[in-house]
Amino acid sequence: MSATPDVIAHYLQAADEKDFQALAACFTEDGSVVDEGKTYVGHDAIRRWREGTVAQWTYTTTVTGTEQVTGDRYDVAVHLEGDFPGGEVDLTQTFTVSDRLIRRLVIG
């Protein structure tokens, strides 16, 4: 992943390792995640969101590309395979970074 901030790499590693505390710590205090039409704000809500996702589905994630869209926004293309409906999907995770932390993540 070229030109990707360390915090995004840490987020992806924490997600792979199912380290929910470390994952939530990658966000600002008021950071948010938008996933499947729902918004989760703050460390506790983000941690619970990720725990719920992992409890519901088993899947693997492969990063297929990264692009810096603006000075603080990065699109990370990921390929998921697992036991969710359809079994396979390509998504873009759009990260907005502020002060070396993730301010917003939109998964779509």
C-alpha positions as CSV (number, residue, x, y, z in Angstrom):
1,M,0.0,0.0,0.0
2,S,1.9,3.0,-1.2
3,A,1.4,6.4,0.4
4,T,-0.9,4.9,3.1
5,P,-0.8,6.5,6.5
6,D,0.4,4.3,9.3
7,V,-2.9,4.5,11.1
8,I,-4.7,2.9,8.2
9,A,-2.2,0.1,8.1
10,H,-2.6,-0.3,11.9
11,Y,-6.4,-0.4,11.5
12,L,-6.2,-3.1,8.8
13,Q,-3.8,-5.2,10.9
14,A,-6.0,-4.8,14.0
15,A,-9.0,-5.9,11.9
16,D,-7.2,-9.0,10.6
17,E,-6.1,-9.9,14.2
18,K,-9.5,-9.2,15.6
19,D,-8.0,-6.8,18.1
20,F,-11.0,-4.6,18.7
21,Q,-9.5,-2.3,21.2
22,A,-6.5,-1.5,19.0
23,L,-8.9,-1.1,16.0
24,A,-11.0,1.5,17.9
25,A,-7.9,3.3,19.1
26,C,-7.1,4.1,15.5
27,F,-10.0,6.6,15.5
28,T,-10.3,10.1,16.9
29,E,-12.5,10.3,20.1
30,D,-15.4,11.4,17.9
31,G,-14.4,9.2,15.0
32,S,-17.1,7.5,13.0
33,V,-17.8,4.4,10.8
34,V,-20.5,4.2,8.2
35,D,-21.3,0.6,7.3
36,E,-24.4,-0.9,5.7
37,G,-26.3,2.4,6.2
38,K,-25.6,2.7,9.9
39,T,-23.2,5.2,11.6
40,Y,-21.2,4.3,14.7
41,V,-19.5,7.2,16.6
42,G,-16.8,7.0,19.2
43,H,-14.5,4.3,20.4
44,D,-17.0,2.1,22.2
45,A,-19.5,2.1,19.3
46,I,-16.8,1.4,16.8
47,R,-15.5,-1.5,18.9
48,R,-19.0,-3.0,19.3
49,W,-19.6,-2.6,15.6
50,R,-16.5,-4.6,14.7
51,E,-17.2,-7.2,17.4
52,G,-20.7,-7.6,16.0
53,T,-19.5,-8.0,12.4
54,V,-17.0,-10.7,13.3
55,A,-19.6,-12.5,15.4
56,Q,-22.0,-12.5,12.5
57,W,-19.8,-13.6,9.6
58,T,-16.5,-15.4,9.0
59,Y,-14.5,-13.9,6.2
60,T,-11.1,-13.0,4.9
61,T,-10.0,-9.6,3.6
62,T,-7.4,-8.9,0.9
63,V,-6.3,-5.3,0.2
64,T,-6.2,-5.0,-3.6
65,G,-5.2,-1.3,-3.9
66,T,-4.9,2.1,-2.2
67,E,-5.3,5.6,-3.6
68,Q,-4.8,8.9,-1.9
69,V,-7.9,10.9,-3.1
70,T,-7.1,14.2,-1.3
71,G,-4.7,15.3,1.3
72,D,-6.6,13.6,4.1
73,R,-8.7,11.0,2.2
74,Y,-7.7,7.5,1.1
75,D,-9.6,4.9,-0.7
76,V,-8.6,1.3,0.1
77,A,-10.0,-1.4,-2.2
78,V,-10.6,-4.7,-0.4
79,H,-11.8,-8.1,-1.5
80,L,-13.9,-10.1,1.0
81,E,-14.6,-13.8,0.9
82,G,-16.7,-15.6,3.5
83,D,-20.0,-17.1,4.7
84,F,-22.0,-13.9,4.2
85,P,-24.8,-13.7,1.6
86,G,-23.1,-13.9,-1.8
87,G,-19.9,-15.1,-0.3
88,E,-17.6,-12.7,-2.2
89,V,-17.6,-8.9,-2.6
90,D,-15.3,-6.0,-3.6
91,L,-15.6,-2.9,-1.4
92,T,-14.0,0.5,-1.1
93,Q,-13.1,1.6,2.4
94,T,-12.8,5.4,2.4
95,F,-10.7,6.8,5.2
96,T,-10.5,10.4,6.3
97,V,-7.5,11.0,8.5
98,S,-6.9,13.8,10.9
99,D,-3.9,14.3,13.2
100,R,-2.6,10.8,12.5
101,L,-5.9,9.2,13.5
102,I,-9.0,8.1,11.5
103,R,-11.7,10.7,11.7
104,R,-14.2,8.8,9.4
105,L,-14.4,5.5,7.7
106,V,-17.1,4.8,5.1
107,I,-17.4,1.3,3.8
108,G,-19.2,0.9,0.5
